[in-house]
Amino acid sequence: MNKTLIALAALASAGLAQAEIATYSIDPTHTFVTFEASHFNTSTLRGRFDRKEGAVTLDRSAKTGKAEITIDASSVSTGVGPLDGHLKSKDFFNAAETPSVKFVGDQFSFDGNKITAVAGSLTMLGKTLPVTLNARHFNCYTNPLLKREVCGGDFETTIARSQWGMNYGLNFGLPDSIRLLIQIEAVKQ
């Protein structure tokens, strides 16, 4: 009898642990992927990617998860048409041959119930390297319109674009250091 009760308790505990895992779909209308680069040390060039998609699986009890966001490289927008065309070219994102940029994070850091960082890999121009996105303002709430839980925050990192082979302009003063910002909200499914 004791073995049966122990087995039932183990199954119930496993079921409870499984129930803590939730999947969230990225809301593209409340998610923004932007970048910043110094423009010859005089001003800051800013741009964004208009098309992105992805999902986050999160187990706040176990403090684990997985985040995937795919960015359409051809959706880059700075507000300056000729610059956008150049950024899509082989000099930068080579959007015709490598149409997407992808972040996959599977190492979550927490402070209490708040995510403080997500470490994983960034694939760009066919090369995958480790990247850590540091979180600010992570929060979950019940959306009054959707009547579902929404989680999100501001995540950022600084990368050296040359690590992915994006070397255009380095020899005449364009910066290697790019600040990447991902403001994300994702809806529980």
N, C-alpha and C positions, 0 to 999 in steps of 0.2 A: 504494500500500500504506500509506503514512504517513497519508493522509487517512482510510482505513478504520480504522486503529488509533486515531487521534484521535477519530473519531466514536464508536467503541465505548467509549473511555475517557470521553467526555462523557456518553454514555448511562448507563454504569455509575455515574458520579459523581452524575448526576441521580437514579438509582434509590436510591443510598445516602442522598442528602439527603432523598428522599421517605420512606425507611424510618424516619427520625428522628421523623416526625410521629406522635403518638399521641393517641387520643381517650379521655377519661375521663368516665364517667357519675357524677354526684353521688350519693353514698350518703346517702339521707335519714335513715338511722338514726345517721349520724356527722356530720351537717351541721346546724348550728344558726344561725338568723338571729335576733339579738336587738337590742334598742335600749335606750338609757338616756337619761333626761331628768331634769333637776333638778326637784324638786317644791317650788316656792316657796323655793328656796335652803335647804331644811331636810334633805331626804333625796333619794335617787335612785329614781325610778320606773323599773322594768325590765319589759320585755315581750318576747315572742317570737312568731315565726310558725311554726306547726306543720306547714304544708304548703309544700314547696318542691321544685323539680326543676331540672335543668340538666345541662350538659356543659361540659367544658374540652377544647380541642384545644391540644396543646403540642408545640413543637419546641425541645427544650432545646439542641440544637446551634446552631440559628439564633437562639435566644433570642427566639422569637416565639410567639404563641398567640392564642387567643380563648376567653373565658369567658362563659358565659351562665347566669344563674340567674333563675328566675321564682318569685315568692313569691305565694302566695294571700293576698290582703289580708283575706279573711274568716276566716282562721285565726289572727288576732292573739289573743294570750292574755297577760293580766297576772295571772291568778289571781283576778281580781275581776270577776264576771259583768257587773254594770252598767257598769263602766268599759270592758270589752271591747265591749259593745254600743255605747257612745258612740264608741269608736275606729273602729268599723265604719261609723258614720253619716256623713252629708254634712259634719259638722264636721271630720272627720279624713280617713280613707281612702276614704270613699264607696264601700265595697266592692260595693254593689249595681250601681253604674254603671261603676266602674273596678275590676274584680275582681282585677287583678294589679299587682304592682310588679316591674319587670324591670331587672336590671343586665346590660349587655353591655360587656365589656372586651376591647380589642384591642391595647393598648399595654403590653407587659410590660417591667418593669425587673428586671435581674438583678445580683447581686453574686456572681461566679463561677457556680456552678450553682444558686444559691438565688434564687427570686423575691423581690424586695423590694417591688414595687408592681405594681398592675394599674390602668391608667387606661382609662376608657371613659365610658359614659353610664348614667344612672339615669332610668328612666321611671316616673313616679308621677303619679296624677291626670291622666293624659293629656298630661303635659309631660315633655320629655326634656332633661336638663342634664348637663354633664360632671361626673364624680366620679372621684377616685382612691382606691383601697383600698390602704392600706399593709399589708405582710405582716410577720408575725412567725412564727417557728417553721416555715417551709416545709420540707417533707421528703418524700421518696419512699421507700417500703419495700415488700418483698414480704410481703403479708399471709399469715400462716401457715395461716389457715383457707381463704381463697379461692384461695391459690396464684397470685395475680396481683398486679401492682404497684398500689399505692395511693399517691396524692400528696395532700397537703393542707397546711393551715396555718391560722393565725388572721389574718384581714384586717379592717381597720377604717378608718373615716373619720368625720368629723363634718360634718353637713349643717345648713343653715338651712332648716327645713321651709317657711317662707314663700316660698322660691324656687319651690316647686311649688304655691303657692296654699293651703297648709294654714295658715290664719291664726287659727283659733279660739283664743281665750284670750290672745292676745298683748297685748291692751289691758288685761288685768287680771293680768298677771304670769306666765302660763305661758311657758316658755322657747321660744325659736325654735331653739336649738341642740340637735341630737339626735345622740347617738353611736350609730353603726350598726356592729355587729360580726357578721362572718360567719366561723364556724368550719366549715371544710369538709374533707371527705375525698371523693375521687373515685377510682373503680375503673377501671383500664385495660381497654378493650374489645378 
